[in-house]
Amino acid sequence: MKIAIIGSGDVGQALAKGLVNLNHKVMIGTRDTSKKDLKWVKKHKSKLQLGSFAEAADFGEIAILAVAWHAAENVLAIIRPELSGKIVVDVTNPLTYDENGTPELVFGHDISAGELVQQTLADSHVVKTLNTINYKNMVKPKYKDGSPVMFMCGNNQSAKNHISDMLSEMGWSNIQDIGGIEKSRLLEPLCLLWIEYGVLNKTWDHSFSVLEK
């Protein structure tokens, strides 16, 4: 499958590496293709390319939105035409930071980032997922104390089925579809809980799990 990664930060690069290792063809969309920390891409040139945001969006059969939220509006405006009719995986969290570096949600009760992405990309099928996990554990997650859960939501069932298959391929065995894209209002605050746990316990390798009796 041809997959576009929209964003070249830690999240985008980790997803690109993982998906290339799963034999997908990937293009990373970035503002600056000459970034020093993207030099590793050349080692995978048969399966991995660099391009602009628009070039990557045009390349991919599926696109993964992995940019910082403050840049999302501008990036989405650039790539909207190229993503028409395609599945877009939204892994963003609408976070802002105060002067002490404490994260807060920009919004969440009446609207969510996932819903805004879907509204902006009205002709695309947005699926919210992978926003409650460290980027290092997005592909082939391994935990000593059980199987983590990965939640997802979106309005198009066929799109969610495709992404569920992709998540399974990435190593997720417990995938839970919690409904329409408005359920992003639940998933995005869950990221804050994940952060708070990490701060308190000085770890970023934790995940959520659902236990049944």
PASEBA-1860 file (N, C-alpha, C; in nm, 3 decimals):
! residues 213
1> MKIAIIGS> 0.084/-0.119/0.000/0.000/0.000/0.000/0.088/0.125/0.000 ~ 0.043/0.229/-0.065/0.114/0.357/-0.067/0.053/0.446/0.043 ~ 0.138/0.486/0.136/0.092/0.562/0.252/0.165/0.694/0.262 ~ 0.091/0.801/0.281/0.148/0.933/0.301/0.156/0.962/0.450 ~ 0.270/1.010/0.495/0.285/1.056/0.632/0.295/1.209/0.625 ~ 0.194/1.276/0.674/0.192/1.423/0.667/0.252/1.475/0.797 ~ 0.381/1.508/0.791/0.454/1.553/0.909/0.583/1.474/0.924 ~ 0.690/1.543/0.960/0.822/1.478/0.966/0.886/1.488/1.104
9> GDVGQALA> 0.804/1.506/1.208/0.855/1.505/1.344/0.876/1.363/1.394 ~ 0.890/1.349/1.525/0.915/1.216/1.582/0.805/1.116/1.547 ~ 0.679/1.161/1.554/0.566/1.071/1.525/0.570/1.027/1.379 ~ 0.583/1.123/1.289/0.584/1.092/1.147/0.699/1.001/1.109 ~ 0.816/1.027/1.162/0.932/0.945/1.129/0.918/0.803/1.184 ~ 0.866/0.790/1.306/0.847/0.657/1.364/0.747/0.575/1.283 ~ 0.638/0.639/1.243/0.539/0.569/1.162/0.596/0.530/1.026 ~ 0.673/0.620/0.966/0.733/0.590/0.836/0.825/0.469/0.846
17> KGLVNLNH> 0.911/0.467/0.947/1.003/0.354/0.964/0.926/0.224/0.984 ~ 0.826/0.229/1.070/0.750/0.108/1.098/0.675/0.056/0.977 ~ 0.615/0.145/0.901/0.536/0.103/0.785/0.625/0.055/0.670 ~ 0.742/0.115/0.655/0.838/0.066/0.555/0.884/-0.075/0.592 ~ 0.907/-0.097/0.721/0.947/-0.232/0.764/0.838/-0.335/0.743 ~ 0.714/-0.287/0.728/0.602/-0.376/0.697/0.577/-0.385/0.547 ~ 0.674/-0.334/0.470/0.675/-0.345/0.324/0.576/-0.254/0.252 ~ 0.535/-0.145/0.317/0.455/-0.045/0.249/0.546/0.057/0.182
25> KVMIGTRD> 0.496/0.122/0.080/0.567/0.233/0.019/0.517/0.361/0.084 ~ 0.611/0.443/0.129/0.577/0.557/0.211/0.640/0.684/0.157 ~ 0.566/0.794/0.164/0.624/0.925/0.138/0.597/1.014/0.258 ~ 0.702/1.074/0.310/0.690/1.170/0.419/0.672/1.308/0.360 ~ 0.565/1.376/0.399/0.543/1.514/0.357/0.598/1.609/0.462 ~ 0.680/1.705/0.418/0.746/1.795/0.511/0.766/1.932/0.447 ~ 0.784/2.034/0.531/0.813/2.168/0.480/0.955/2.176/0.428 ~ 1.045/2.095/0.485/1.187/2.105/0.454/1.245/1.966/0.430
33> TSKKDLKW> 1.261/1.930/0.305/1.313/1.796/0.271/1.462/1.784/0.299 ~ 1.528/1.895/0.335/1.672/1.891/0.363/1.701/1.882/0.512 ~ 1.599/1.860/0.594/1.620/1.849/0.739/1.726/1.743/0.770 ~ 1.818/1.777/0.860/1.927/1.686/0.893/1.877/1.554/0.949 ~ 1.771/1.559/1.029/1.725/1.434/1.091/1.645/1.346/0.997 ~ 1.639/1.384/0.869/1.572/1.300/0.768/1.673/1.232/0.675 ~ 1.801/1.243/0.706/1.902/1.182/0.620/1.888/1.030/0.613 ~ 1.834/0.970/0.719/1.818/0.824/0.721/1.725/0.775/0.611
41> VKKHKSKL> 1.640/0.862/0.560/1.544/0.823/0.456/1.615/0.765/0.334 ~ 1.734/0.817/0.304/1.806/0.772/0.185/1.840/0.623/0.189 ~ 1.851/0.568/0.310/1.883/0.426/0.323/1.767/0.337/0.279 ~ 1.648/0.395/0.268/1.529/0.318/0.232/1.466/0.371/0.103 ~ 1.548/0.425/0.015/1.495/0.497/-0.101/1.408/0.413/-0.194 ~ 1.418/0.280/-0.186/1.334/0.198/-0.272/1.188/0.198/-0.225 ~ 1.167/0.223/-0.095/1.032/0.220/-0.039/0.990/0.350/0.026 ~ 1.084/0.441/0.045/1.056/0.562/0.122/1.105/0.686/0.049
49> QLGSFAEA> 1.016/0.785/0.040/1.049/0.909/-0.030/1.017/1.029/0.059 ~ 1.076/1.142/0.022/1.043/1.269/0.083/0.976/1.358/-0.019 ~ 0.885/1.441/0.025/0.819/1.535/-0.065/0.753/1.646/0.013 ~ 0.690/1.735/-0.057/0.612/1.839/0.009/0.485/1.777/0.067 ~ 0.413/1.854/0.146/0.286/1.805/0.200/0.193/1.763/0.087 ~ 0.181/1.846/-0.015/0.090/1.818/-0.126/0.135/1.696/-0.205 ~ 0.266/1.683/-0.228/0.318/1.568/-0.303/0.291/1.438/-0.227 ~ 0.311/1.440/-0.098/0.285/1.320/-0.018/0.136/1.285/-0.018
57> ADFGEIAI> 0.051/1.386/-0.001/-0.093/1.362/0.000/-0.140/1.305/-0.132 ~ -0.082/1.350/-0.242/-0.117/1.299/-0.374/-0.067/1.155/-0.391 ~ 0.048/1.125/-0.333/0.111/0.993/-0.345/0.031/0.885/-0.273 ~ -0.017/0.915/-0.155/-0.072/0.811/-0.069/-0.213/0.767/-0.105 ~ -0.237/0.638/-0.092/-0.374/0.586/-0.098/-0.444/0.612/0.035 ~ -0.365/0.611/0.141/-0.407/0.648/0.275/-0.309/0.753/0.326 ~ -0.357/0.851/0.401/-0.270/0.952/0.458/-0.281/0.950/0.609 ~ -0.169/0.974/0.677/-0.167/0.983/0.822/-0.127/1.125/0.859
65> LAVAWHAA> -0.216/1.195/0.929/-0.190/1.332/0.970/-0.113/1.331/1.101 ~ 0.013/1.373/1.096/0.101/1.364/1.213/0.178/1.494/1.232 ~ 0.106/1.604/1.227/0.168/1.735/1.250/0.124/1.789/1.386 ~ 0.201/1.884/1.438/0.160/1.951/1.562/0.030/2.027/1.535 ~ -0.058/2.032/1.635/-0.190/2.088/1.612/-0.184/2.234/1.566 ~ -0.090/2.312/1.616/-0.085/2.454/1.578/-0.056/2.472/1.429 ~ -0.002/2.368/1.365/0.027/2.376/1.221/-0.079/2.310/1.136 ~ -0.174/2.242/1.199/-0.268/2.158/1.125/-0.356/2.236/1.028
73> ENVLAIIR> -0.408/2.350/1.071/-0.500/2.425/0.986/-0.435/2.463/0.853 ~ -0.313/2.514/0.862/-0.241/2.553/0.741/-0.209/2.433/0.653 ~ -0.164/2.325/0.714/-0.129/2.205/0.637/-0.252/2.145/0.570 ~ -0.363/2.138/0.642/-0.485/2.082/0.585/-0.534/2.163/0.465 ~ -0.518/2.294/0.471/-0.558/2.379/0.359/-0.476/2.347/0.235 ~ -0.350/2.310/0.255/-0.261/2.279/0.144/-0.298/2.146/0.078 ~ -0.334/2.047/0.160/-0.349/1.910/0.108/-0.493/1.868/0.083 ~ -0.589/1.954/0.112/-0.730/1.916/0.099/-0.764/1.856/-0.038
81> PELSGKIV> -0.725/1.919/-0.150/-0.765/1.862/-0.280/-0.708/1.723/-0.305 ~ -0.583/1.701/-0.264/-0.517/1.573/-0.290/-0.575/1.459/-0.206 ~ -0.643/1.493/-0.097/-0.697/1.390/-0.008/-0.844/1.357/-0.034 ~ -0.902/1.419/-0.133/-1.042/1.394/-0.163/-1.067/1.246/-0.191 ~ -1.163/1.188/-0.121/-1.200/1.048/-0.140/-1.112/0.949/-0.068 ~ -1.009/0.996/0.002/-0.913/0.906/0.066/-0.939/0.894/0.216 ~ -0.882/0.790/0.274/-0.885/0.772/0.419/-0.772/0.854/0.481 ~ -0.806/0.928/0.585/-0.706/1.008/0.657/-0.706/0.964/0.803
89> VDVTNPLT> -0.593/0.917/0.851/-0.579/0.879/0.990/-0.529/1.000/1.067 ~ -0.606/1.044/1.165/-0.571/1.161/1.245/-0.513/1.116/1.379 ~ -0.382/1.140/1.398/-0.318/1.103/1.524/-0.288/1.226/1.609 ~ -0.343/1.342/1.572/-0.311/1.466/1.641/-0.383/1.478/1.776 ~ -0.329/1.563/1.859/-0.395/1.604/1.983/-0.389/1.756/1.991 ~ -0.503/1.822/2.017/-0.507/1.969/2.016/-0.456/2.027/2.148 ~ -0.324/2.021/2.167/-0.265/2.062/2.293/-0.203/2.200/2.285 ~ -0.209/2.271/2.394/-0.136/2.395/2.413/-0.063/2.385/2.546
97> YDENGTPE> 0.043/2.464/2.563/0.126/2.453/2.683/0.138/2.588/2.752 ~ 0.122/2.588/2.886/0.136/2.712/2.959/0.284/2.741/2.984 ~ 0.313/2.847/3.056/0.452/2.889/3.076/0.533/2.787/3.156 ~ 0.467/2.698/3.226/0.536/2.593/3.300/0.550/2.464/3.219 ~ 0.502/2.468/3.096/0.510/2.350/3.011/0.401/2.249/3.035 ~ 0.298/2.288/3.109/0.188/2.196/3.136/0.091/2.195/3.019 ~ 0.057/2.078/2.965/-0.032/2.073/2.849/-0.179/2.085/2.887 ~ -0.255/2.148/2.801/-0.400/2.157/2.815/-0.461/2.139/2.677
105> LVFGHDIS> -0.587/2.096/2.674/-0.658/2.086/2.548/-0.705/2.224/2.503 ~ -0.691/2.252/2.374/-0.740/2.378/2.319/-0.892/2.381/2.325 ~ -0.954/2.267/2.303/-1.099/2.252/2.310/-1.130/2.106/2.334 ~ -1.258/2.071/2.350/-1.286/1.930/2.374/-1.428/1.896/2.412 ~ -1.503/1.988/2.475/-1.639/1.953/2.518/-1.740/1.959/2.403 ~ -1.731/2.060/2.321/-1.828/2.080/2.214/-1.775/2.047/2.076 ~ -1.646/2.030/2.063/-1.582/2.001/1.935/-1.448/1.935/1.966 ~ -1.391/1.868/1.870/-1.262/1.802/1.889/-1.176/1.823/1.765
113> AGELVQQT> -1.048/1.793/1.779/-0.959/1.801/1.663/-1.005/1.707/1.553 ~ -1.044/1.585/1.592/-1.089/1.489/1.493/-1.206/1.540/1.412 ~ -1.302/1.605/1.480/-1.418/1.660/1.409/-1.378/1.775/1.318 ~ -1.287/1.859/1.365/-1.242/1.972/1.283/-1.166/1.924/1.160 ~ -1.086/1.819/1.176/-1.017/1.763/1.060/-1.119/1.709/0.960 ~ -1.221/1.638/1.010/-1.324/1.586/0.920/-1.402/1.697/0.853 ~ -1.433/1.805/0.926/-1.504/1.918/0.866/-1.419/1.985/0.757 ~ -1.290/1.997/0.783/-1.200/2.059/0.686/-1.183/1.971/0.563
121> LADSHVVK> -1.171/1.841/0.586/-1.155/1.744/0.477/-1.290/1.676/0.453 ~ -1.386/1.755/0.412/-1.523/1.706/0.400/-1.537/1.591/0.301 ~ -1.448/1.583/0.203/-1.456/1.478/0.102/-1.366/1.359/0.134 ~ -1.307/1.359/0.253/-1.222/1.248/0.297/-1.290/1.171/0.409 ~ -1.234/1.056/0.444/-1.288/0.972/0.550/-1.188/0.968/0.665 ~ -1.213/1.047/0.768/-1.118/1.063/0.878/-1.142/0.958/0.985 ~ -1.033/0.896/1.028/-1.036/0.799/1.138/-0.939/0.846/1.244 ~ -0.989/0.866/1.365/-0.905/0.907/1.477/-0.853/0.785/1.549
129> TLNTINYK> -0.720/0.778/1.565/-0.660/0.667/1.638/-0.513/0.698/1.663 ~ -0.446/0.616/1.742/-0.302/0.626/1.770/-0.263/0.756/1.840 ~ -0.358/0.823/1.901/-0.326/0.950/1.968/-0.304/0.933/2.118 ~ -0.309/0.811/2.168/-0.297/0.787/2.312/-0.178/0.697/2.344 ~ -0.071/0.711/2.267/0.043/0.621/2.281/0.171/0.695/2.244 ~ 0.282/0.656/2.303/0.411/0.710/2.265/0.443/0.669/2.121 ~ 0.501/0.761/2.046/0.530/0.733/1.905/0.623/0.611/1.890 ~ 0.705/0.585/1.990/0.797/0.471/1.982/0.724/0.338/1.988
137> NMVKPKYK> 0.601/0.340/2.037/0.525/0.215/2.054/0.405/0.205/1.960 ~ 0.401/0.288/1.857/0.288/0.284/1.765/0.290/0.159/1.678 ~ 0.409/0.114/1.643/0.423/-0.004/1.558/0.490/-0.114/1.639 ~ 0.430/-0.234/1.635/0.479/-0.350/1.708/0.492/-0.322/1.858 ~ 0.383/-0.278/1.921/0.389/-0.250/2.065/0.409/-0.379/2.145 ~ 0.499/-0.371/2.244/0.526/-0.488/2.327/0.523/-0.444/2.473 ~ 0.437/-0.508/2.552/0.424/-0.476/2.693/0.430/-0.605/2.774 ~ 0.494/-0.598/2.890/0.515/-0.718/2.971/0.390/-0.761/3.046
145> DGSPVMFM> 0.296/-0.670/3.066/0.182/-0.701/3.153/0.049/-0.709/3.079 ~ 0.050/-0.753/2.955/-0.076/-0.770/2.886/-0.082/-0.700/2.752 ~ -0.199/-0.702/2.693/-0.219/-0.646/2.560/-0.286/-0.509/2.570 ~ -0.224/-0.403/2.516/-0.285/-0.271/2.523/-0.403/-0.260/2.425 ~ -0.490/-0.165/2.452/-0.604/-0.141/2.365/-0.576/-0.018/2.280 ~ -0.621/-0.021/2.156/-0.614/0.097/2.070/-0.756/0.132/2.027 ~ -0.799/0.250/2.067/-0.932/0.297/2.030/-0.926/0.369/1.896 ~ -1.041/0.366/1.827/-1.052/0.444/1.704/-1.196/0.489/1.688
153> CGNNQSAK> -1.215/0.595/1.610/-1.350/0.640/1.578/-1.350/0.709/1.443 ~ -1.466/0.716/1.382/-1.480/0.779/1.251/-1.620/0.755/1.199 ~ -1.657/0.829/1.097/-1.794/0.822/1.045/-1.815/0.715/0.938 ~ -1.708/0.672/0.874/-1.721/0.579/0.761/-1.675/0.440/0.804 ~ -1.767/0.344/0.804/-1.735/0.211/0.854/-1.631/0.140/0.767 ~ -1.641/0.158/0.637/-1.543/0.094/0.549/-1.403/0.146/0.577 ~ -1.391/0.277/0.598/-1.261/0.335/0.630/-1.208/0.279/0.761 ~ -1.295/0.265/0.861/-1.250/0.211/0.989/-1.209/0.064/0.975
161> NHISDMLS> -1.277/-0.010/0.889/-1.238/-0.149/0.867/-1.097/-0.156/0.807 ~ -1.069/-0.067/0.712/-0.935/-0.063/0.651/-0.829/-0.029/0.754 ~ -0.858/0.069/0.839/-0.760/0.111/0.939/-0.745/0.006/1.049 ~ -0.852/-0.063/1.081/-0.841/-0.173/1.176/-0.746/-0.280/1.124 ~ -0.756/-0.310/0.995/-0.664/-0.407/0.934/-0.521/-0.356/0.940 ~ -0.501/-0.228/0.915/-0.368/-0.170/0.919/-0.311/-0.174/1.061 ~ -0.395/-0.141/1.160/-0.351/-0.147/1.299/-0.314/-0.291/1.339 ~ -0.391/-0.387/1.293/-0.358/-0.528/1.320/-0.222/-0.563/1.263
169> EMGWSNIQ> -0.197/-0.517/1.140/-0.069/-0.542/1.077/0.044/-0.475/1.155 ~ 0.015/-0.361/1.217/0.114/-0.288/1.295/0.138/-0.350/1.432 ~ 0.060/-0.452/1.466/0.084/-0.526/1.589/-0.019/-0.506/1.698 ~ -0.130/-0.437/1.667/-0.234/-0.415/1.767/-0.336/-0.527/1.760 ~ -0.352/-0.598/1.870/-0.445/-0.711/1.872/-0.579/-0.675/1.934 ~ -0.584/-0.567/2.012/-0.709/-0.525/2.076/-0.746/-0.386/2.022 ~ -0.831/-0.385/1.922/-0.871/-0.260/1.856/-1.019/-0.238/1.882 ~ -1.054/-0.123/1.936/-1.192/-0.096/1.974/-1.247/0.024/1.897
177> DIGGIEKS> -1.349/0.000/1.818/-1.420/0.106/1.745/-1.526/0.163/1.840 ~ -1.513/0.291/1.875/-1.606/0.349/1.973/-1.712/0.440/1.909 ~ -1.719/0.441/1.774/-1.828/0.515/1.712/-1.783/0.621/1.614 ~ -1.867/0.725/1.600/-1.844/0.832/1.504/-1.730/0.924/1.543 ~ -1.694/1.013/1.452/-1.578/1.099/1.473/-1.595/1.189/1.596 ~ -1.719/1.214/1.637/-1.740/1.297/1.757/-1.685/1.231/1.883 ~ -1.658/1.101/1.877/-1.598/1.033/1.992/-1.452/1.074/2.013 ~ -1.399/1.153/1.919/-1.267/1.212/1.940/-1.266/1.298/2.066
185> RLLEPLCL> -1.384/1.347/2.106/-1.394/1.426/2.229/-1.358/1.342/2.352 ~ -1.364/1.210/2.340/-1.323/1.121/2.447/-1.176/1.081/2.434 ~ -1.132/1.059/2.311/-0.996/1.010/2.289/-0.891/1.117/2.314 ~ -0.922/1.242/2.280/-0.821/1.347/2.296/-0.794/1.380/2.443 ~ -0.895/1.389/2.530/-0.865/1.404/2.673/-0.791/1.283/2.730 ~ -0.811/1.166/2.671/-0.741/1.047/2.718/-0.590/1.065/2.703 ~ -0.550/1.143/2.603/-0.408/1.174/2.586/-0.354/1.250/2.706 ~ -0.434/1.342/2.761/-0.390/1.417/2.879/-0.370/1.324/2.999
193> LWIEYGVL> -0.459/1.228/3.014/-0.444/1.130/3.122/-0.315/1.050/3.102 ~ -0.289/1.013/2.979/-0.166/0.940/2.946/-0.043/1.023/2.984 ~ -0.046/1.153/2.954/0.064/1.243/2.988/0.080/1.255/3.139 ~ -0.032/1.274/3.211/-0.025/1.289/3.356/0.034/1.165/3.422 ~ -0.006/1.049/3.375/0.050/0.925/3.429/0.200/0.920/3.403 ~ 0.240/0.960/3.285/0.381/0.959/3.250/0.464/1.052/3.337 ~ 0.411/1.171/3.363/0.481/1.267/3.449/0.495/1.213/3.590 ~ 0.386/1.160/3.644/0.387/1.111/3.782/0.478/0.990/3.801
201> NKTWDHSF> 0.485/0.906/3.700/0.560/0.781/3.712/0.691/0.780/3.636 ~ 0.724/0.896/3.576/0.852/0.912/3.505/0.873/0.802/3.400 ~ 0.771/0.782/3.319/0.779/0.684/3.211/0.694/0.731/3.094 ~ 0.738/0.694/2.974/0.658/0.724/2.854/0.634/0.596/2.774 ~ 0.650/0.484/2.840/0.631/0.355/2.773/0.506/0.283/2.822 ~ 0.410/0.358/2.872/0.287/0.298/2.923/0.176/0.307/2.817 ~ 0.074/0.229/2.837/-0.040/0.228/2.747/-0.165/0.193/2.827 ~ -0.281/0.212/2.765/-0.407/0.177/2.830/-0.448/0.034/2.792
209> SVLEK> -0.513/-0.031/2.886/-0.565/-0.164/2.862/-0.704/-0.175/2.923 ~ -0.787/-0.257/2.863/-0.922/-0.281/2.914/-0.928/-0.426/2.962 ~ -0.965/-0.446/3.088/-0.972/-0.579/3.145/-1.116/-0.622/3.159 ~ -1.146/-0.745/3.124/-1.280/-0.799/3.138/-1.277/-0.916/3.235 ~ -1.377/-0.922/3.319/-1.383/-1.030/3.417/-1.439/-1.156/3.354
END
